[in-house]
Amino acid sequence: MDTNKRPIFLVHGLWNNPKLFEKLIKKINEDDYELYRPHLPHKYGKTSLKRLALDLDSKIEELVGPEIEIDIVGFSMGGLISRFWLQNYDGFLRTKRFFSIGTPHFGTYTAQMIPSFLMPGIAEMKRGSSLLSQLNNDLTSLEKVECTSFFTKWDLMSFPGWQAKLSIGDSYHLPVLTHKELITNSSSLDILAKKIFNNS
């Protein structure tokens, strides 16, 4: 496959939908890329990350088949969904590059008081949750993927913001003040577009 046409999957976060990425896509010539933006309904955080990762697995197979190499981009909770797919559904075997944007890889204090019986998807993002511990205790599979993290240290959704990055791969602090601006601010989008849409 021509590397310029390697499929790129854009995975939205909590309280978002695929429209989240429209401003980012406007920064490029969309016809130059094979983009997919699967809709993963979170039910306001009631759907677990494990379930959403399984849904993502089904969407990827449905859209491009079981073997084609892809890149994957996850915003916020979408980065954790992508990670669970990469590390637990063998997604690393077919993924060239993984980009996370404002993803609480080590949890967020913002989720700390949410009861798991009420909002399991949000509760799984608590600092020290069993799901995050499992993902972070063994990065062997993730090390086989080119990983890049984008964050802002001022983030109050993925809090503390300076930890919203993987312990492997490259990381970039974006020049914005809020979580939402990571994916909406023009300066941030310029950086994301340059790094993500370079299918090397």
Disulfide bonds with the S-S distance in Angstrom:
none
